[in-house]
Amino acid sequence: MLELIPSLTTWLPTAGAGPLAVATIISAEGSVPRPVGTSMLVSAAGAVLGSLSGGCVEGAVIEAALETMDSRQVRTEHFGYGTEDAFAAGLTCGGSLEVHIQPYPCSKAGAGSAASDSSAPSAGPGSFLGLAGLASVPAGSPAGRPALIRRLDDGAGAAVVVPLPQDIGEAELCAELVGMLGTALARSAARQLVPMLHGGQSGLVRLAPQTEPCTDNAPTLLLESQLPPARMLIFGANDFGAALLPAAQLLGYHVTLCDARPVFVRQERFRSADVVVDWPHRYLRTEAEAGRIDARSVVCVLSHDPKFDVPLLHEALGLELAYLGAMGSRQSHRDRVTALLAAGADPEKLARLHAPIGLDLGAVTPAEVAVSITAEIVACRSSANPSGPSGPATTRSLRDGTGAIHRTTPAAGTAIPGALVSA
């Protein structure tokens, strides 16, 4: 539901009169297009906001949502893949989804507009919000995004907003949930939810009922939580930095470009990033000391200049990063390693450095090099063993290969550049 909140203000007034339904993925197994917490809104007039599967099951979900509006009963639908019924709605990718469908009544004034929903208080901790109330929830900022807790089992559709999920404690969250669950269940829920909130996780929490312990209708909460975007720090205001910047933003990173040379940094092509003029190692140290670097952060050293690279890499090797890569030829990297060891760098930590940076895709242009770098970052964050070889030999990390970066094809006798250029 969180991904739909920014669009609610404009969508609700155009959705048509009548009730609405919210369809939300509450369980996902195997290969599925969207994660738990993804929602789709359906109005009685057939207007739709959002998508659950990219088209595989949307028609069946819309039909079930319309039936839910008529019956006013919450329901759960299961969608999988099977060869028994070729005409049944299912996921061609082979995974399976459970979709919770919740009807929401609408006031007579119109399609759930904020003005017509007098029961919707201002968004804040502990608020019980209808859809119009959710439209007033702030989308958040790079410093933090709100989380949403919805109760699924009672049909009321109550929701509690947690504006700063990474800062909330058990006692504070328990106080917000008391009105939804009662004191005992709120305490139990807070114990389970707080670690999930701090980790930016989404998922179901089923609580032991206070009465009828054998019932299947246990109180069930859906937590939707998102961490702020991970940071990518690009050091080097050059053609490669300019190409990597939009590629990193497409992956969802909050990008900062840093270079000590003002004449290069202040070019128009870097305006879409946070731009910093400072010595790279000094800036990285300042950010780390301020707590703005974490284990999801990515550092790409593209300056290709020892006076910048060596002190910067020495600083970066002391941090817990998701990825650290540096541009340059194998000879450049050997020279850097010698300088870093002389400066006291830990040899074991040097093994985490991806240099030469990028996957061996045969990249030549800055745009292709950006693809090579982002491909390696994705491979590292997706792999259980980021330091090991990734993919087939043709797409392995250049760090894990041997010989020249520029390969020669025997048939044509022409040089095929690797992911990086220059010696």
C-alpha positions as CSV (number, residue, x, y, z in Angstrom):
1,M,0.0,0.0,0.0
2,L,2.9,2.3,0.7
3,E,3.7,2.6,-3.0
4,L,0.2,3.8,-3.8
5,I,0.0,6.5,-1.1
6,P,1.6,9.3,-3.3
7,S,-1.1,8.7,-5.9
8,L,-4.2,8.5,-3.7
9,T,-4.9,12.3,-3.5
10,T,-5.3,12.5,-7.3
11,W,-6.8,9.0,-7.9
12,L,-9.6,8.9,-5.3
13,P,-11.6,11.9,-6.6
14,T,-11.6,10.3,-10.1
15,A,-12.4,6.7,-9.0
16,G,-16.2,7.2,-9.3
17,A,-18.9,6.9,-6.6
18,G,-19.4,3.8,-4.5
19,P,-17.2,1.6,-2.4
20,L,-13.6,0.6,-3.0
21,A,-11.5,-2.5,-2.3
22,V,-7.8,-2.9,-1.6
23,A,-6.1,-6.1,-2.8
24,T,-2.8,-6.8,-1.1
25,I,-0.2,-9.5,-1.6
26,I,0.2,-11.1,1.8
27,S,2.2,-14.2,0.8
28,A,4.5,-14.9,-2.1
29,E,6.4,-18.1,-3.0
30,G,8.7,-18.9,-5.8
31,S,9.1,-16.6,-8.8
32,V,6.7,-13.8,-8.4
33,P,6.7,-10.3,-9.9
34,R,6.0,-8.2,-6.8
35,P,6.8,-8.6,-3.1
36,V,4.5,-8.9,0.0
37,G,2.8,-5.6,0.8
38,T,2.2,-4.7,-2.9
39,S,-1.4,-3.4,-3.3
40,M,-3.9,-2.6,-6.0
41,L,-7.0,-0.4,-5.5
42,V,-10.3,-1.1,-7.3
43,S,-13.3,1.1,-7.3
44,A,-16.9,0.0,-7.9
45,A,-16.8,1.9,-11.2
46,G,-13.9,-0.3,-12.3
47,A,-11.1,2.2,-11.9
48,V,-7.8,0.6,-10.9
49,L,-4.6,2.0,-9.2
50,G,-1.5,-0.2,-9.0
51,S,-0.7,-3.7,-10.1
52,L,0.0,-7.0,-8.4
53,S,1.6,-9.2,-11.1
54,G,2.1,-7.2,-14.2
55,G,-1.1,-8.6,-15.8
56,C,-1.1,-12.3,-15.0
57,V,-3.9,-12.2,-12.3
58,E,-5.2,-8.7,-12.4
59,G,-8.5,-9.6,-14.2
60,A,-9.3,-12.2,-11.6
61,V,-8.3,-9.9,-8.7
62,I,-10.6,-7.1,-10.1
63,E,-13.5,-9.6,-10.4
64,A,-12.9,-10.8,-6.8
65,A,-12.7,-7.2,-5.6
66,L,-16.0,-6.3,-7.1
67,E,-17.6,-9.3,-5.5
68,T,-16.0,-8.3,-2.2
69,M,-17.6,-4.8,-2.4
70,D,-21.0,-6.4,-3.0
71,S,-20.7,-8.9,-0.1
72,R,-18.8,-6.5,2.2
73,Q,-16.8,-9.5,3.4
74,V,-13.0,-9.7,3.5
75,R,-11.6,-12.6,1.4
76,T,-8.3,-14.2,0.5
77,E,-7.6,-15.5,-3.0
78,H,-4.8,-17.9,-4.0
79,F,-3.1,-17.6,-7.4
80,G,-0.5,-20.2,-8.6
81,Y,0.4,-22.0,-11.7
82,G,-1.0,-25.4,-12.8
83,T,-1.6,-27.3,-16.0
84,E,-4.9,-28.7,-14.9
85,D,-7.0,-25.7,-16.0
86,A,-5.5,-23.8,-18.9
87,F,-8.1,-21.0,-18.5
88,A,-7.6,-20.4,-14.8
89,A,-5.9,-17.2,-13.7
90,G,-2.4,-18.0,-12.6
91,L,1.2,-16.9,-12.6
92,T,3.0,-18.0,-15.7
93,C,6.3,-17.5,-13.9
94,G,5.5,-20.5,-11.8
95,G,5.2,-18.8,-8.4
96,S,2.2,-18.4,-6.1
97,L,0.5,-15.5,-4.4
98,E,-2.0,-15.0,-1.6
99,V,-4.0,-11.9,-2.1
100,H,-6.1,-10.3,0.7
101,I,-9.0,-8.2,-0.5
102,Q,-10.5,-5.7,1.9
103,P,-13.7,-3.7,1.0
104,Y,-13.9,0.0,2.1
105,P,-17.2,1.8,2.3
106,C,-17.4,5.2,0.7
107,S,-19.3,8.3,1.9
108,K,-22.2,9.6,-0.1
109,A,-20.2,12.7,-1.1
110,G,-18.1,10.8,-3.6
111,A,-15.2,8.5,-4.3
112,G,-13.5,8.6,-1.0
113,S,-12.2,12.1,-1.3
114,A,-10.4,13.4,1.7
115,A,-12.9,16.2,2.1
116,S,-15.8,13.7,2.3
117,D,-14.1,11.3,4.8
118,S,-14.8,13.0,8.2
119,S,-13.5,9.9,10.0
120,A,-10.0,10.3,8.6
121,P,-7.8,12.0,11.2
122,S,-4.5,13.6,10.3
123,A,-1.8,11.0,9.7
124,G,0.4,10.3,12.6
125,P,1.3,7.6,15.2
126,G,-1.7,5.6,16.2
127,S,-4.1,7.0,13.6
128,F,-6.9,4.7,12.4
129,L,-7.0,5.7,8.8
130,G,-9.4,5.1,6.0
131,L,-8.2,5.5,2.4
132,A,-8.7,9.2,2.4
133,G,-6.7,9.5,5.6
134,L,-3.9,7.5,4.1
135,A,-3.7,10.0,1.3
136,S,-2.5,12.5,3.8
137,V,0.4,10.4,5.0
138,P,3.7,12.0,4.0
139,A,5.8,10.0,1.6
140,G,8.9,10.5,3.6
141,S,12.4,11.8,2.7
142,P,15.9,10.3,2.3
143,A,16.1,10.5,6.1
144,G,13.2,8.2,6.7
145,R,9.9,6.7,5.3
146,P,6.7,5.9,7.2
147,A,5.6,2.3,7.8
148,L,2.1,1.1,7.8
149,I,0.5,-1.6,10.0
150,R,-2.9,-2.9,9.0
151,R,-5.1,-5.4,10.8
152,L,-6.4,-7.9,8.3
153,D,-8.6,-10.3,10.2
154,D,-11.4,-8.1,11.6
155,G,-12.7,-6.5,8.5
156,A,-12.5,-3.0,9.8
157,G,-9.4,-2.1,7.8
158,A,-7.8,-0.1,10.6
159,A,-4.3,1.2,9.9
160,V,-1.6,2.6,12.1
161,V,1.1,4.9,10.6
162,V,4.6,4.8,12.1
163,P,6.3,8.0,10.7
164,L,9.9,7.1,11.8
165,P,10.0,3.3,11.9
166,Q,13.8,3.1,12.5
167,D,13.5,5.1,15.7
168,I,10.5,3.5,17.4
169,G,10.8,1.4,20.5
170,E,8.6,-1.4,21.9
171,A,6.8,0.7,24.5
172,E,6.0,3.5,22.1
173,L,4.7,1.1,19.4
174,C,2.7,-0.8,22.0
175,A,0.9,2.4,22.9
176,E,0.0,3.0,19.3
177,L,-1.4,-0.5,18.9
178,V,-3.5,-0.7,22.0
179,G,-6.6,0.7,20.4
180,M,-6.4,-1.8,17.6
181,L,-5.5,-4.9,19.6
182,G,-5.9,-4.4,23.3
183,T,-3.1,-4.2,25.8
184,A,-1.9,-7.9,25.9
185,L,-1.9,-8.4,22.1
186,A,-0.4,-4.9,21.5
187,R,2.6,-5.8,23.7
188,S,3.1,-9.1,21.9
189,A,2.8,-7.4,18.5
190,A,5.3,-4.7,19.4
191,R,7.9,-7.3,20.4
192,Q,7.6,-8.9,16.9
193,L,7.1,-5.8,14.9
194,V,9.9,-3.5,16.2
195,P,12.8,-5.7,14.8
196,M,11.0,-5.8,11.4
197,L,10.5,-2.0,11.5
198,H,14.2,-1.4,12.2
199,G,15.2,-3.8,9.4
200,G,12.8,-2.2,6.8
201,Q,11.0,-5.6,6.4
202,S,7.4,-6.3,5.3
203,G,5.3,-9.3,6.3
204,L,2.5,-10.9,8.3
205,V,2.5,-11.2,12.0
206,R,-0.1,-13.6,13.5
207,L,-0.8,-13.2,17.2
208,A,-2.1,-15.8,19.6
209,P,-5.8,-15.0,20.2
210,Q,-6.8,-14.1,23.7
211,T,-9.8,-16.3,23.5
212,E,-10.6,-19.5,21.7
213,P,-6.9,-20.4,21.2
214,C,-7.7,-23.1,18.6
215,T,-9.5,-20.7,16.3
216,D,-8.1,-20.0,12.8
217,N,-9.1,-16.4,13.0
218,A,-6.1,-15.3,14.9
219,P,-5.4,-11.5,15.0
220,T,-3.3,-10.9,11.9
221,L,-1.3,-7.7,11.1
222,L,0.4,-6.8,7.8
223,L,3.4,-4.6,8.2
224,E,4.6,-2.6,5.2
225,S,8.0,-1.0,5.9
226,Q,10.7,0.4,3.7
227,L,14.2,1.6,4.5
228,P,15.3,4.9,3.1
229,P,17.1,4.4,-0.3
230,A,20.6,3.0,0.1
231,R,23.4,5.5,-0.8
232,M,25.8,5.4,-3.7
233,L,28.8,7.6,-3.4
234,I,30.5,8.2,-6.7
235,F,34.0,9.8,-6.6
236,G,35.2,11.2,-9.8
237,A,33.4,14.0,-11.9
238,N,34.2,12.6,-15.3
239,D,32.4,10.9,-18.2
240,F,32.2,7.6,-16.3
241,G,30.7,9.3,-13.2
242,A,28.2,11.1,-15.4
243,A,27.1,7.8,-17.0
244,L,26.9,5.9,-13.7
245,L,24.8,8.5,-12.0
246,P,21.5,7.9,-13.8
247,A,22.1,4.1,-13.9
248,A,22.4,4.1,-10.1
249,Q,19.3,6.2,-9.7
250,L,17.4,3.7,-11.8
251,L,18.4,1.1,-9.3
252,G,16.9,3.2,-6.5
253,Y,20.1,4.6,-5.0
254,H,20.4,8.0,-3.4
255,V,23.4,9.3,-5.3
256,T,26.1,11.7,-4.2
257,L,29.0,12.8,-6.5
258,C,32.1,14.0,-4.9
259,D,35.3,15.5,-6.4
260,A,37.9,17.9,-5.1
261,R,37.9,19.9,-8.3
262,P,35.1,22.5,-8.5
263,V,35.5,23.1,-12.2
264,F,34.5,19.5,-13.0
265,V,31.9,19.0,-10.3
266,R,29.8,22.0,-11.2
267,Q,28.8,20.8,-14.7
268,E,25.2,20.6,-15.7
269,R,25.3,16.9,-16.3
270,F,25.8,16.2,-12.5
271,R,22.9,18.3,-11.3
272,S,20.6,15.4,-10.7
273,A,22.9,14.1,-7.8
274,D,23.9,15.6,-4.5
275,V,27.2,17.3,-5.5
276,V,30.0,17.8,-3.0
277,V,33.3,19.6,-3.6
278,D,35.8,18.1,-1.1
279,W,38.7,15.8,-0.9
280,P,37.1,12.4,-1.3
281,H,38.7,10.7,1.8
282,R,37.8,13.6,4.0
283,Y,34.2,13.7,2.8
284,L,33.8,9.9,3.3
285,R,35.2,10.1,6.8
286,T,32.8,12.9,7.7
287,E,29.8,11.0,6.4
288,A,30.8,7.9,8.2
289,E,31.3,9.7,11.5
290,A,27.9,11.3,11.1
291,G,26.3,7.9,10.7
292,R,25.2,8.5,7.1
293,I,27.1,5.4,5.8
294,D,25.8,1.9,6.5
295,A,26.1,-1.7,5.4
296,R,23.9,-1.0,2.4
297,S,26.1,1.8,1.1
298,V,28.0,1.6,-2.2
299,V,31.2,3.4,-3.0
300,C,32.5,3.7,-6.6
301,V,36.0,5.2,-7.0
302,L,36.2,6.5,-10.6
303,S,38.7,9.3,-10.2
304,H,41.6,7.1,-11.5
305,D,44.1,9.3,-9.8
306,P,46.4,7.9,-7.0
307,K,46.4,11.2,-5.0
308,F,42.6,10.8,-4.6
309,D,42.2,7.0,-4.8
310,V,44.8,5.8,-2.2
311,P,43.7,7.8,0.8
312,L,40.0,7.4,-0.2
313,L,40.3,3.6,-0.5
314,H,42.2,3.4,2.8
315,E,39.3,5.2,4.4
316,A,36.7,3.1,2.7
317,L,38.3,-0.2,3.6
318,G,37.7,0.5,7.2
319,L,33.9,0.8,6.7
320,E,31.2,-1.9,6.4
321,L,30.0,-1.4,2.9
322,A,27.8,-3.3,0.5
323,Y,30.2,-2.7,-2.3
324,L,33.5,-1.0,-2.9
325,G,34.9,-0.7,-6.4
326,A,37.7,1.2,-8.0
327,M,38.4,2.0,-11.7
328,G,41.7,1.3,-13.4
329,S,43.8,-1.2,-15.2
330,R,45.4,-4.2,-13.5
331,Q,48.7,-2.4,-13.3
332,S,47.0,0.6,-11.7
333,H,45.4,-1.7,-9.2
334,R,48.7,-3.4,-8.3
335,D,50.2,0.0,-7.7
336,R,47.3,1.0,-5.5
337,V,47.5,-2.2,-3.5
338,T,51.2,-1.6,-2.9
339,A,50.5,1.9,-1.7
340,L,47.6,0.8,0.5
341,L,49.7,-1.9,2.1
342,A,52.4,0.6,2.8
343,A,49.8,2.9,4.4
344,G,48.8,0.0,6.8
345,A,45.7,-1.4,5.0
346,D,44.5,-4.8,6.2
347,P,45.3,-7.4,3.4
348,E,42.1,-9.3,4.3
349,K,40.0,-6.2,3.8
350,L,41.7,-5.5,0.4
351,A,40.2,-8.8,-0.8
352,R,36.7,-7.1,-0.6
353,L,37.8,-4.4,-3.1
354,H,36.4,-4.8,-6.6
355,A,39.2,-3.6,-8.8
356,P,39.2,-3.4,-11.8
357,I,35.6,-2.4,-11.2
358,G,32.7,-4.1,-13.0
359,L,31.7,-7.3,-14.7
360,D,33.6,-8.3,-17.8
361,L,30.9,-7.5,-20.4
362,G,33.1,-6.1,-23.1
363,A,32.1,-2.5,-22.2
364,V,33.8,0.3,-24.1
365,T,31.8,3.5,-23.7
366,P,31.0,5.3,-20.4
367,A,27.4,4.2,-20.7
368,E,28.5,0.5,-21.2
369,V,30.9,0.8,-18.3
370,A,28.0,2.0,-16.1
371,V,26.1,-1.1,-17.0
372,S,29.1,-3.2,-16.2
373,I,29.4,-1.6,-12.8
374,T,25.8,-1.7,-11.9
375,A,25.6,-5.3,-13.0
376,E,28.4,-6.2,-10.6
377,I,26.7,-4.3,-7.8
378,V,23.4,-6.2,-8.4
379,A,25.3,-9.5,-8.6
380,C,27.0,-8.8,-5.3
381,R,23.9,-7.7,-3.4
382,S,21.9,-10.7,-4.8
383,S,24.6,-13.3,-4.1
384,A,25.1,-15.3,-1.0
385,N,28.8,-15.1,-1.7
386,P,29.5,-11.6,-3.0
387,S,33.2,-12.1,-3.1
388,G,33.1,-15.2,-5.3
389,P,32.7,-15.5,-9.0
390,S,29.4,-14.3,-10.3
391,G,27.7,-15.9,-13.3
392,P,29.3,-17.6,-16.2
393,A,32.8,-17.0,-17.3
394,T,31.8,-14.3,-19.8
395,T,30.2,-12.2,-17.0
396,R,32.6,-12.8,-14.1
397,S,34.1,-10.0,-12.2
398,L,37.3,-8.6,-13.7
399,R,38.8,-8.9,-10.2
400,D,38.4,-12.7,-10.5
401,G,40.0,-13.0,-13.9
402,T,43.6,-13.0,-15.0
403,G,45.5,-11.4,-17.9
404,A,44.8,-8.3,-19.8
405,I,41.5,-6.5,-19.5
406,H,41.4,-6.1,-23.3
407,R,40.9,-9.5,-24.8
408,T,41.9,-10.5,-28.3
409,T,39.7,-12.7,-30.5
410,P,41.8,-15.1,-32.5
411,A,39.5,-15.1,-35.5
412,A,39.4,-11.4,-36.1
413,G,42.6,-10.4,-34.4
414,T,40.9,-7.3,-33.0
415,A,41.0,-6.1,-29.4
416,I,37.8,-6.4,-27.5
417,P,37.9,-4.0,-24.5
418,G,36.8,-5.2,-21.2
419,A,34.7,-3.3,-18.6
420,L,37.4,-0.6,-18.2
421,V,39.7,1.3,-20.4
422,S,43.1,3.0,-20.0
423,A,46.2,1.5,-18.4
